Amino acid sequence: MEQNSPVDKSSEMEVLESQIRECFGRVVYSHKTQEKCADIVLSLHKRLKLMLIIISAIVTTSLLIKLFGDQGWALLVGVILSTILFGLNTYMKDYDLGEISQKHINAANELWDIRETYLSLLTDIKANQLSINQIINQRDDLQKRLHNIYSGSPRTNYKAYKEASKALQVNEELTFSDKEIDVFLPKELRRTE
């Protein structure tokens, strides 16, 4: 039986780098999607809380109008809105949107660390600072850490993914020009004038 010819080291390095770049890209999207999902859920949470306050105020007002003004329509409005209020409170009892938003934020924070570690690994690969075995070990460790994060993370949705895609591709939220970076650096470390 004929054995495959050994692959040269530079080819192995390219294959590993390609895989790690792919993983890095997925983590970038996952991180941004978790952030966007947290924003969406928190926004819904705030809107529902405001709606509860407004409906409660209208129910109270309509009942006071009925009590002191003997207006039949006020009681009807109070009953209808009270029923809606009951439904919203029941929904909010089962879904703590504030807690769900915080879980998305926590997942995003953990994914940020993985993203930055992948970036450092890619930098070390480009700088020829690691052996093939070191790269494989770091990659495998990152995959295990990532699995643990994904296992404990809340699911995201399509709307959050679309917003993340727009943020990354159109708004370039994770991209900086040399000039933008130079603003934060001392003069000696700047690349532009």
LOVEX-595513 format. One line per field, with one value per atom (N, C-alpha, C): residue in one letter; atom name; x, y, z. Coordinates in nm, 4 decimals. Each point is the difference from the previous one (the first is absolute). Layout:
// LOVEX-595513
type = c(a	...)
atom = c(CA	...)
xx = c(X	...)
yy = c(Y	...)
zz = c(Z	...)
***
This chain:
// LOVEX-595513
type = c(m	m	m	e	e	e	q	q	q	n	n	n	s	s	s	p	p	p	v	v	v	d	d	d	k	k	k	s	s	s	s	s	s	e	e	e	m	m	m	e	e	e	v	v	v	l	l	l	e	e	e	s	s	s	q	q	q	i	i	i	r	r	r	e	e	e	c	c	c	f	f	f	g	g	g	r	r	r	v	v	v	v	v	v	y	y	y	s	s	s	h	h	h	k	k	k	t	t	t	q	q	q	e	e	e	k	k	k	c	c	c	a	a	a	d	d	d	i	i	i	v	v	v	l	l	l	s	s	s	l	l	l	h	h	h	k	k	k	r	r	r	l	l	l	k	k	k	l	l	l	m	m	m	l	l	l	i	i	i	i	i	i	i	i	i	s	s	s	a	a	a	i	i	i	v	v	v	t	t	t	t	t	t	s	s	s	l	l	l	l	l	l	i	i	i	k	k	k	l	l	l	f	f	f	g	g	g	d	d	d	q	q	q	g	g	g	w	w	w	a	a	a	l	l	l	l	l	l	v	v	v	g	g	g	v	v	v	i	i	i	l	l	l	s	s	s	t	t	t	i	i	i	l	l	l	f	f	f	g	g	g	l	l	l	n	n	n	t	t	t	y	y	y	m	m	m	k	k	k	d	d	d	y	y	y	d	d	d	l	l	l	g	g	g	e	e	e	i	i	i	s	s	s	q	q	q	k	k	k	h	h	h	i	i	i	n	n	n	a	a	a	a	a	a	n	n	n	e	e	e	l	l	l	w	w	w	d	d	d	i	i	i	r	r	r	e	e	e	t	t	t	y	y	y	l	l	l	s	s	s	l	l	l	l	l	l	t	t	t	d	d	d	i	i	i	k	k	k	a	a	a	n	n	n	q	q	q	l	l	l	s	s	s	i	i	i	n	n	n	q	q	q	i	i	i	i	i	i	n	n	n	q	q	q	r	r	r	d	d	d	d	d	d	l	l	l	q	q	q	k	k	k	r	r	r	l	l	l	h	h	h	n	n	n	i	i	i	y	y	y	s	s	s	g	g	g	s	s	s	p	p	p	r	r	r	t	t	t	n	n	n	y	y	y	k	k	k	a	a	a	y	y	y	k	k	k	e	e	e	a	a	a	s	s	s	k	k	k	a	a	a	l	l	l	q	q	q	v	v	v	n	n	n	e	e	e	e	e	e	l	l	l	t	t	t	f	f	f	s	s	s	d	d	d	k	k	k	e	e	e	i	i	i	d	d	d	v	v	v	f	f	f	l	l	l	p	p	p	k	k	k	e	e	e	l	l	l	r	r	r	r	r	r	t	t	t	e	e	e)
atom = c(N	CA	C	N	CA	C	N	CA	C	N	CA	C	N	CA	C	N	CA	C	N	CA	C	N	CA	C	N	CA	C	N	CA	C	N	CA	C	N	CA	C	N	CA	C	N	CA	C	N	CA	C	N	CA	C	N	CA	C	N	CA	C	N	CA	C	N	CA	C	N	CA	C	N	CA	C	N	CA	C	N	CA	C	N	CA	C	N	CA	C	N	CA	C	N	CA	C	N	CA	C	N	CA	C	N	CA	C	N	CA	C	N	CA	C	N	CA	C	N	CA	C	N	CA	C	N	CA	C	N	CA	C	N	CA	C	N	CA	C	N	CA	C	N	CA	C	N	CA	C	N	CA	C	N	CA	C	N	CA	C	N	CA	C	N	CA	C	N	CA	C	N	CA	C	N	CA	C	N	CA	C	N	CA	C	N	CA	C	N	CA	C	N	CA	C	N	CA	C	N	CA	C	N	CA	C	N	CA	C	N	CA	C	N	CA	C	N	CA	C	N	CA	C	N	CA	C	N	CA	C	N	CA	C	N	CA	C	N	CA	C	N	CA	C	N	CA	C	N	CA	C	N	CA	C	N	CA	C	N	CA	C	N	CA	C	N	CA	C	N	CA	C	N	CA	C	N	CA	C	N	CA	C	N	CA	C	N	CA	C	N	CA	C	N	CA	C	N	CA	C	N	CA	C	N	CA	C	N	CA	C	N	CA	C	N	CA	C	N	CA	C	N	CA	C	N	CA	C	N	CA	C	N	CA	C	N	CA	C	N	CA	C	N	CA	C	N	CA	C	N	CA	C	N	CA	C	N	CA	C	N	CA	C	N	CA	C	N	CA	C	N	CA	C	N	CA	C	N	CA	C	N	CA	C	N	CA	C	N	CA	C	N	CA	C	N	CA	C	N	CA	C	N	CA	C	N	CA	C	N	CA	C	N	CA	C	N	CA	C	N	CA	C	N	CA	C	N	CA	C	N	CA	C	N	CA	C	N	CA	C	N	CA	C	N	CA	C	N	CA	C	N	CA	C	N	CA	C	N	CA	C	N	CA	C	N	CA	C	N	CA	C	N	CA	C	N	CA	C	N	CA	C	N	CA	C	N	CA	C	N	CA	C	N	CA	C	N	CA	C	N	CA	C	N	CA	C	N	CA	C	N	CA	C	N	CA	C	N	CA	C	N	CA	C	N	CA	C	N	CA	C	N	CA	C	N	CA	C	N	CA	C	N	CA	C	N	CA	C	N	CA	C	N	CA	C	N	CA	C	N	CA	C	N	CA	C	N	CA	C	N	CA	C	N	CA	C	N	CA	C	N	CA	C	N	CA	C	N	CA	C	N	CA	C	N	CA	C	N	CA	C	N	CA	C	N	CA	C	N	CA	C	N	CA	C	N	CA	C	N	CA	C	N	CA	C	N	CA	C	N	CA	C	N	CA	C	N	CA	C	N	CA	C	N	CA	C	N	CA	C	N	CA	C	N	CA	C	N	CA	C	N	CA	C	N	CA	C	N	CA	C	N	CA	C)
xx = c(0.0831	-0.0831	0.0889	-0.0377	0.0802	-0.0398	0.0998	-0.0279	0.0039	-0.0751	0.0024	0.1379	0.0431	0.1290	-0.0134	0.1040	-0.0102	-0.0229	-0.0848	-0.0312	0.1082	0.0471	0.1045	-0.0568	0.0882	-0.0408	-0.0757	0.0423	-0.0679	-0.1436	-0.0201	-0.1346	-0.0875	0.0569	-0.0726	-0.0387	0.0933	-0.0242	-0.1125	-0.0022	-0.1059	-0.1368	-0.0039	-0.1265	-0.0505	0.0888	-0.0383	-0.0428	0.0761	-0.0341	-0.1367	-0.0278	-0.1302	-0.1134	0.0174	-0.1039	-0.0189	0.1092	-0.0082	-0.0619	0.0316	-0.0632	-0.1518	-0.0410	-0.1429	-0.0659	0.0638	-0.0527	-0.0074	0.1041	0.0027	-0.1195	-0.0253	-0.1127	-0.1331	-0.0173	-0.1253	-0.0169	0.1099	-0.0075	-0.0299	0.0573	-0.0296	-0.1503	-0.0590	-0.1440	-0.0808	0.0414	-0.0735	0.0036	0.1161	0.0152	-0.0928	0.0053	-0.0811	-0.1491	-0.0365	-0.1407	-0.0513	0.0811	-0.0408	-0.0193	0.0903	-0.0155	-0.1301	-0.0280	-0.1217	-0.1242	0.0061	-0.1141	-0.0262	0.1057	-0.0152	-0.0684	0.0409	-0.0617	-0.1479	-0.0332	-0.1393	-0.0869	0.0471	-0.0780	-0.0147	0.1075	-0.0073	-0.0966	0.0015	-0.0922	-0.1447	-0.0271	-0.1342	-0.0402	0.0933	-0.0252	-0.0415	0.0736	-0.0305	-0.1347	-0.0298	-0.1288	-0.1167	0.0155	-0.1070	-0.0205	0.1074	-0.0113	-0.0729	0.0362	-0.0662	-0.1481	-0.0279	-0.1388	-0.0801	0.0611	-0.0687	-0.0343	0.0922	-0.0237	-0.1130	0.0046	-0.1022	-0.1376	-0.0072	-0.1293	-0.0529	0.0885	-0.0421	-0.0570	0.0648	-0.0485	-0.1372	-0.0191	-0.1293	-0.1093	0.0334	-0.0981	-0.0426	0.0979	-0.0306	-0.0857	0.0366	-0.0759	-0.1424	-0.0151	-0.1355	-0.0865	0.0588	-0.0781	-0.0379	0.0881	-0.0333	-0.1106	0.0070	-0.1059	-0.1337	-0.0015	-0.1232	-0.0509	0.0941	-0.0375	-0.0601	0.0629	-0.0440	-0.0888	-0.0005	-0.0776	-0.1104	-0.0104	-0.1034	-0.0045	0.1163	0.0126	0.0148	-0.0964	0.0018	0.1185	0.0375	0.1120	0.1318	0.0133	0.1239	0.0206	-0.1097	0.0109	0.0401	-0.0592	0.0337	0.1473	0.0493	0.1415	0.0878	-0.0386	0.0759	0.0079	-0.1129	-0.0038	0.0858	-0.0130	0.0775	0.1500	0.0385	0.1420	0.0541	-0.0840	0.0401	0.0284	-0.0794	0.0216	0.1321	0.0265	0.1273	0.1158	-0.0158	0.1025	0.0278	-0.1063	0.0152	0.0810	-0.0307	0.0732	0.1473	0.0276	0.1396	0.0760	-0.0634	0.0646	0.0258	-0.0926	0.0186	0.1181	0.0098	0.1139	0.1313	0.0018	0.1236	0.0377	-0.0974	0.0292	0.0788	-0.0357	0.0652	0.1334	0.0187	0.1212	0.0608	0.1085	0.0707	0.0941	-0.0516	0.0750	0.1293	0.0000	0.1220	0.1076	-0.0397	0.0951	0.0474	-0.0908	0.0380	0.0997	-0.0254	0.0923	0.1374	0.0027	0.1277	0.0743	-0.0734	0.0646	0.0638	-0.0660	0.0595	0.1262	-0.0047	0.1170	0.1150	-0.0304	0.1041	0.0618	-0.0843	0.0507	0.0886	-0.0429	0.0797	0.1351	0.0009	0.1262	0.0945	-0.0533	0.0832	0.0496	-0.0856	0.0400	0.1037	-0.0056	0.1006	0.1391	0.0098	0.1287	0.0489	-0.0889	0.0366	0.0431	-0.0752	0.0330	0.1404	0.0313	0.1321	0.1100	-0.0298	0.0985	0.0263	-0.1062	0.0191	0.0854	-0.0265	0.0773	0.1478	0.0258	0.1388	0.0641	-0.0757	0.0527	0.0348	-0.0878	0.0289	0.1237	0.0152	0.1179	0.1263	-0.0046	0.1161	0.0339	-0.1037	0.0238	0.0715	-0.0501	0.0617	0.1430	0.0271	0.1341	0.0917	-0.0498	0.0777	0.0518	-0.0858	0.0392	-0.0406	-0.0777	-0.0529	0.0303	0.0195	0.0151	-0.1391	-0.0031	-0.1275	-0.0721	0.0726	-0.0623	-0.0549	0.0707	-0.0501	-0.1286	-0.0018	-0.1197	-0.1178	0.0227	-0.1064	-0.0507	0.0912	-0.0413	-0.0827	0.0441	-0.0761	-0.1355	-0.0025	-0.1262	-0.0976	0.0491	-0.0861	-0.0515	0.0862	-0.0409	-0.1096	0.0190	-0.1014	-0.1324	0.0047	-0.1234	-0.0738	0.0724	-0.0638	-0.0627	0.0734	-0.0526	-0.1235	0.0069	-0.1115	-0.1232	0.0216	-0.1109	-0.0696	0.0792	-0.0583	-0.0805	0.0502	-0.0725	-0.1312	0.0061	-0.1214	-0.1019	0.0470	-0.0921	-0.0817	0.0608	-0.0690	-0.0620	0.0119	-0.0488	-0.1451	-0.0745	-0.1364	0.0027	-0.1021	-0.0092	-0.0229	0.0563	-0.0217	-0.1096	-0.0326	-0.1039	0.0470	-0.0805	0.0372	0.0151	-0.0874	0.0076	0.1345	0.0445	0.1287	0.1139	-0.0103	0.1036	0.0062	-0.1159	-0.0035	0.0626	-0.0319	0.0573	0.1515	0.0440	0.1435	0.0701	-0.0617	0.0566	0.0154	-0.1023	0.0065	0.1080	0.0062	0.0991	0.1422	0.0226	0.1353	0.0357	-0.0943	0.0306	-0.0197	-0.1056	-0.0318	0.0604	-0.0279	0.0464	0.1454	0.0556	0.1393	0.0315	-0.0839	0.0139	0.1289	0.0597	0.1238	0.1219	-0.0135	0.1086	0.0492	0.1322	0.0599	0.1066	0.0077	0.1087	0.1227	0.1175	0.1213	-0.0149	-0.0637	-0.0179	-0.0860	-0.1079	-0.0861	0.0760	0.0808	0.0773	0.1070	0.0626	0.1066	-0.0471	-0.1253	-0.0537	0.0189	-0.0058	0.0095	0.1437	0.0941	0.1382	0.0904	0.1065	0.0996	0.0663	0.0553	0.0586	0.1014	0.0787	0.1049	-0.0549	-0.1243	-0.0589	-0.0937	-0.0155	-0.0935	0.0576	-0.0882	0.0391	-0.0232	-0.0907	-0.0321	0.0447	0.0093	0.0409	-0.1209)
yy = c(-0.1163	0.1163	0.1244	0.0950	0.1204	0.1029	0.0593	0.1018	0.1377	0.0897	0.1376	0.0589	0.0833	0.0651	0.1022	0.0157	0.0944	0.1419	0.0706	0.1378	0.0881	0.0971	0.0858	0.0916	0.0483	0.0797	0.1276	0.0659	0.1239	-0.0276	-0.1143	-0.0372	-0.0329	-0.0708	-0.0295	0.1290	0.0936	0.1279	0.0754	-0.0018	0.0681	-0.0610	-0.1330	-0.0691	0.0381	-0.0046	0.0354	0.1460	0.0873	0.1417	0.0242	-0.0686	0.0153	-0.0418	-0.1119	-0.0464	0.0984	0.0488	0.0920	0.1329	0.0447	0.1220	-0.0188	-0.1165	-0.0304	0.0016	-0.0627	-0.0012	0.1421	0.0780	0.1396	0.0760	-0.0160	0.0680	-0.0385	-0.1287	-0.0443	0.0594	0.0064	0.0558	0.1501	0.0701	0.1428	0.0184	-0.0799	0.0102	-0.0403	-0.1059	-0.0442	0.1067	0.0586	0.1052	0.1179	0.0470	0.1161	-0.0346	-0.1226	-0.0415	-0.0048	-0.0501	-0.0011	0.1428	0.0920	0.1402	0.0576	-0.0242	0.0540	-0.0624	-0.1282	-0.0675	0.0606	0.0282	0.0644	0.1349	0.0758	0.1310	-0.0133	-0.0962	-0.0216	-0.0391	-0.0950	-0.0476	0.1111	0.0748	0.1088	0.1085	0.0304	0.0988	-0.0462	-0.1264	-0.0558	0.0084	-0.0344	0.0055	0.1413	0.1001	0.1388	0.0439	-0.0394	0.0365	-0.0635	-0.1278	-0.0677	0.0622	0.0336	0.0632	0.1347	0.0789	0.1281	-0.0204	-0.1017	-0.0301	-0.0383	-0.0766	-0.0376	0.1226	0.0928	0.1222	0.0811	0.0171	0.0793	-0.0646	-0.1297	-0.0699	0.0070	-0.0178	0.0094	0.1378	0.1026	0.1367	0.0206	-0.0523	0.0156	-0.0789	-0.1214	-0.0804	0.0748	0.0508	0.0738	0.1219	0.0746	0.1199	-0.0362	-0.1058	-0.0375	-0.0461	-0.0690	-0.0433	0.1188	0.0969	0.1215	0.0787	0.0051	0.0685	-0.0696	-0.1306	-0.0764	0.0215	-0.0023	0.0126	0.1381	0.1052	0.1354	0.0643	-0.0539	0.0644	-0.0866	-0.1221	-0.0918	-0.0090	-0.0120	-0.0165	-0.1497	-0.0570	-0.1436	-0.0417	0.0850	-0.0328	-0.0136	0.0750	-0.0035	-0.1386	-0.0610	-0.1346	-0.0994	0.0128	-0.0888	0.0133	0.1232	0.0232	-0.0609	0.0196	-0.0549	-0.1519	-0.0635	-0.1473	-0.0522	0.0609	-0.0448	0.0175	0.1180	0.0248	-0.0817	-0.0245	-0.0841	-0.1428	-0.0482	-0.1328	-0.0038	0.1048	0.0086	0.0050	0.0757	0.0111	-0.1360	-0.0736	-0.1342	-0.0893	0.0059	-0.0806	0.0374	0.1305	0.0448	-0.0420	0.0135	-0.0409	-0.1502	-0.0769	-0.1450	-0.0337	0.0671	-0.0205	0.0357	0.1144	0.0468	-0.0862	-0.0678	-0.0903	-0.1205	-0.0488	-0.1186	0.0307	0.1227	0.0374	0.1234	-0.0201	0.1132	0.0551	0.0968	0.0530	0.0691	0.0603	0.0611	-0.1044	-0.1138	-0.1096	-0.0615	-0.0163	-0.0553	0.0927	0.1295	0.0973	-0.0106	-0.0148	-0.0121	-0.1268	-0.1082	-0.1243	0.0196	0.0750	0.0300	0.0856	0.0949	0.0841	-0.0851	-0.0897	-0.0878	-0.0878	-0.0546	-0.0831	0.0830	0.1223	0.0883	0.0300	0.0232	0.0275	-0.1197	-0.1190	-0.1207	-0.0217	0.0264	-0.0146	0.1041	0.1176	0.1021	-0.0532	-0.0663	-0.0555	-0.1053	-0.0850	-0.1028	0.0679	0.1003	0.0725	0.0584	0.0638	0.0612	-0.1051	-0.1148	-0.1084	-0.0574	-0.0148	-0.0436	0.1017	0.1277	0.1038	-0.0080	-0.0210	-0.0148	-0.1239	-0.1072	-0.1230	0.0225	0.0668	0.0304	0.0892	0.0931	0.0878	-0.0814	-0.0904	-0.0854	-0.0913	-0.0469	-0.0846	0.0808	0.1204	0.0850	0.0374	0.0146	0.0383	-0.1206	-0.1179	-0.1250	-0.0241	0.0230	-0.0147	-0.1348	-0.0794	-0.1249	-0.1174	-0.1140	-0.1234	-0.0499	-0.0948	-0.0597	-0.0589	-0.0712	-0.0612	0.1046	0.1114	0.1067	0.0598	0.0180	0.0544	-0.0948	-0.1274	-0.1009	-0.0024	0.0037	-0.0017	0.1229	0.1161	0.1225	-0.0017	-0.0475	-0.0094	-0.0924	-0.1173	-0.0962	0.0565	0.0711	0.0622	0.1048	0.0801	0.1008	-0.0652	-0.1097	-0.0690	-0.0523	-0.0512	-0.0478	0.1159	0.1094	0.1175	0.0534	0.0036	0.0491	-0.0892	-0.1300	-0.0939	0.0279	0.0223	0.0282	0.1296	0.0999	0.1274	-0.0190	-0.0658	-0.0207	-0.0849	-0.0970	-0.0866	0.0790	0.1048	0.0777	0.1295	0.0266	0.1263	-0.0097	0.1098	-0.0001	0.0051	-0.0544	0.0006	0.1419	0.0255	0.1298	-0.0158	0.1103	-0.0082	0.0643	-0.0153	0.0477	0.1518	0.0701	0.1465	0.0453	-0.0634	0.0357	-0.0313	-0.1132	-0.0354	0.1031	0.0427	0.1011	0.1312	0.0397	0.1229	-0.0138	-0.1175	-0.0243	0.0044	-0.0604	-0.0009	0.1424	0.0807	0.1396	0.0758	-0.0235	0.0690	-0.0339	-0.1257	-0.0429	0.0346	-0.0180	0.0182	0.1432	0.0648	0.1341	0.1073	-0.0130	0.1009	-0.0203	-0.1158	-0.0338	0.0254	-0.0547	0.0253	-0.0546	-0.1014	-0.0556	0.0350	0.0974	0.0340	0.1409	0.0158	0.1298	0.0296	0.1256	0.0413	0.0278	0.0061	0.0333	0.1345	0.0939	0.1329	-0.0045	-0.0799	-0.0119	-0.0610	-0.1016	-0.0650	0.0945	0.0753	0.0915	0.1038	0.0376	0.0982	-0.0474	-0.1307	-0.0553	-0.0281	0.0078	-0.0390	0.1212	-0.0205	0.1065	0.0232	0.1159	0.0401	-0.1028	-0.0575	-0.0939	-0.1294	-0.0330	-0.1251	0.0183	0.1215	0.0298	-0.0396	-0.0380	-0.0341	0.1142	0.0909	0.1120	0.1294	0.1011	0.1331	0.0785)
zz = c(0.0000	0.0000	0.0000	-0.0800	-0.0153	0.1040	0.0674	0.1005	-0.0634	0.0601	-0.0473	0.0241	-0.0911	0.0192	0.1122	0.0795	0.1108	-0.0513	0.0711	-0.0362	0.0602	-0.0766	0.0546	0.1081	0.0861	0.1165	-0.0378	-0.1081	-0.0373	-0.0443	-0.0656	-0.0419	0.1217	0.0978	0.1238	0.0705	0.0040	0.0666	-0.0703	-0.1319	-0.0756	0.0280	0.0072	0.0275	0.1393	0.0986	0.1361	0.0090	-0.0641	0.0021	-0.0634	-0.1095	-0.0666	0.0927	0.0684	0.0912	0.1153	0.0540	0.1134	-0.0433	-0.1204	-0.0532	-0.0114	-0.0467	-0.0112	0.1377	0.0974	0.1369	0.0558	-0.0251	0.0443	-0.0575	-0.1281	-0.0644	0.0618	0.0290	0.0621	0.1395	0.0745	0.1354	-0.0057	-0.0964	-0.0163	-0.0202	-0.0873	-0.0245	0.1233	0.0666	0.1192	0.1083	0.0205	0.1000	-0.0307	-0.1226	-0.0380	0.0034	-0.0383	0.0024	0.1441	0.0931	0.1411	0.0512	-0.0398	0.0400	-0.0547	-0.1266	-0.0615	0.0619	0.0307	0.0624	0.1388	0.0741	0.1309	-0.0163	-0.1003	-0.0250	-0.0345	-0.0844	-0.0426	0.1191	0.0800	0.1147	0.1046	0.0239	0.0975	-0.0476	-0.1282	-0.0555	0.0160	-0.0284	0.0186	0.1472	0.0871	0.1443	0.0431	-0.0471	0.0355	-0.0551	-0.1261	-0.0598	0.0751	0.0373	0.0736	0.1371	0.0680	0.1318	-0.0116	-0.1017	-0.0221	-0.0324	-0.0833	-0.0360	0.1247	0.0900	0.1243	0.0835	0.0073	0.0779	-0.0630	-0.1309	-0.0699	0.0133	-0.0221	0.0100	0.1433	0.0987	0.1405	0.0305	-0.0526	0.0221	-0.0644	-0.1196	-0.0688	0.0723	0.0466	0.0740	0.1262	0.0724	0.1237	-0.0301	-0.1024	-0.0388	-0.0401	-0.0798	-0.0456	0.1168	0.0954	0.1165	0.0879	0.0113	0.0757	-0.0695	-0.1330	-0.0755	0.0230	-0.0032	0.0219	0.1428	0.0954	0.1401	0.0307	-0.0528	0.0336	-0.1070	-0.1205	-0.1053	-0.0558	0.0453	-0.0464	-0.1529	-0.0605	-0.1453	-0.0300	-0.0719	-0.0311	-0.0856	-0.0939	-0.0898	0.0771	0.1110	0.0780	0.0615	0.0447	0.0564	-0.1082	-0.1184	-0.1118	-0.0374	-0.0093	-0.0316	0.1090	0.1244	0.1123	-0.0036	-0.0310	-0.0053	-0.1154	-0.1165	-0.1165	0.0257	0.0456	0.0239	0.1167	0.0974	0.1132	-0.0469	-0.0951	-0.0572	-0.0775	-0.0768	-0.0739	0.0984	0.1060	0.1032	0.0643	0.0254	0.0563	-0.0950	-0.1296	-0.0981	-0.0065	-0.0004	-0.0040	0.1258	0.1143	0.1253	0.0030	-0.0542	-0.0066	-0.0896	-0.1144	-0.0915	0.0690	0.0660	0.0630	0.1198	0.0607	0.1104	-0.0491	-0.1185	-0.0552	-0.0679	-0.0446	-0.0725	0.0654	0.0719	0.0588	-0.1061	-0.0759	-0.1136	0.0436	0.1180	0.0519	0.0227	0.0550	0.0248	-0.1322	-0.0949	-0.1303	-0.0691	0.0062	-0.0587	0.0652	0.1322	0.0716	-0.0405	-0.0249	-0.0449	-0.1373	-0.0881	-0.1309	0.0171	0.0911	0.0266	0.0541	0.0924	0.0556	-0.1083	-0.0875	-0.1100	-0.0918	-0.0302	-0.0856	0.0636	0.1300	0.0694	-0.0059	0.0180	-0.0081	-0.1430	-0.0969	-0.1399	-0.0396	0.0603	-0.0265	0.0351	0.1160	0.0418	-0.0998	-0.0462	-0.0993	-0.1299	-0.0417	-0.1234	0.0065	0.1109	0.0152	0.0074	0.0584	0.0068	-0.1392	-0.0794	-0.1391	-0.0762	0.0210	-0.0670	0.0392	0.1268	0.0466	-0.0605	-0.0086	-0.0603	-0.1471	-0.0716	-0.1413	-0.0127	0.0909	-0.0010	0.0241	0.0976	0.0287	-0.1176	-0.0701	-0.1175	-0.1076	-0.0271	-0.1031	0.0369	0.1279	0.0461	0.0164	-0.0377	0.0109	0.1411	0.0985	0.1399	0.0600	-0.0747	0.0543	-0.0904	0.0628	-0.0779	-0.0392	-0.0904	-0.0420	0.1208	0.0862	0.1180	0.0959	0.0172	0.0859	-0.0575	-0.1288	-0.0650	0.0188	-0.0243	0.0141	0.1438	0.0976	0.1416	0.0353	-0.0459	0.0287	-0.0698	-0.1239	-0.0733	0.0719	0.0422	0.0693	0.1320	0.0718	0.1255	-0.0257	-0.1036	-0.0347	-0.0370	-0.0730	-0.0381	0.1224	0.0988	0.1234	0.0764	0.0117	0.0695	-0.0717	-0.1304	-0.0800	0.0163	0.0020	0.0202	0.1340	0.1046	0.1314	-0.0010	-0.0699	-0.0085	-0.0753	-0.1154	-0.0791	0.0749	0.0780	0.0753	0.1015	0.0585	0.1018	-0.0498	-0.1288	-0.0552	-0.0435	0.0158	-0.0525	-0.1527	-0.0601	-0.1472	-0.0498	-0.1155	-0.0639	-0.1043	-0.0681	-0.1014	-0.1300	-0.1017	-0.1338	-0.0033	0.0709	0.0014	0.0568	0.1069	0.0605	-0.0964	-0.0701	-0.0982	-0.1118	-0.0489	-0.1069	0.0473	0.1232	0.0542	0.0185	0.0424	0.0164	-0.1345	-0.0996	-0.1345	-0.0528	0.0188	-0.0436	0.0772	0.1304	0.0834	-0.0434	-0.0350	-0.0366	-0.1440	-0.0917	-0.1419	-0.0481	0.0440	-0.0491	0.0907	0.1288	0.0943	0.0438	-0.0340	0.0316	0.1474	0.0878	0.1438	0.0602	-0.0590	0.0557	-0.0840	-0.0871	-0.0907	0.0306	0.0012	0.0276	-0.1037	-0.0391	-0.0885	0.0865	-0.0628	0.0747	0.0699	-0.0681	0.0561	0.1264	-0.0027	0.1173	0.1178	-0.0267	0.1063	0.0537	-0.0902	0.0407	0.1013	-0.0043	0.0939	0.1446	0.0215	0.1349	0.0436	-0.0923	0.0284	0.0213	0.0771	0.0106	-0.1360	-0.0185	-0.1277	-0.0519	0.0876	-0.0384	-0.0610	0.0293	-0.0483	-0.1200	-0.0443	-0.1091	-0.1360	-0.0919	-0.1369	-0.0979	0.0345	-0.0904	0.0656	-0.0801	0.0520	0.0395)
***
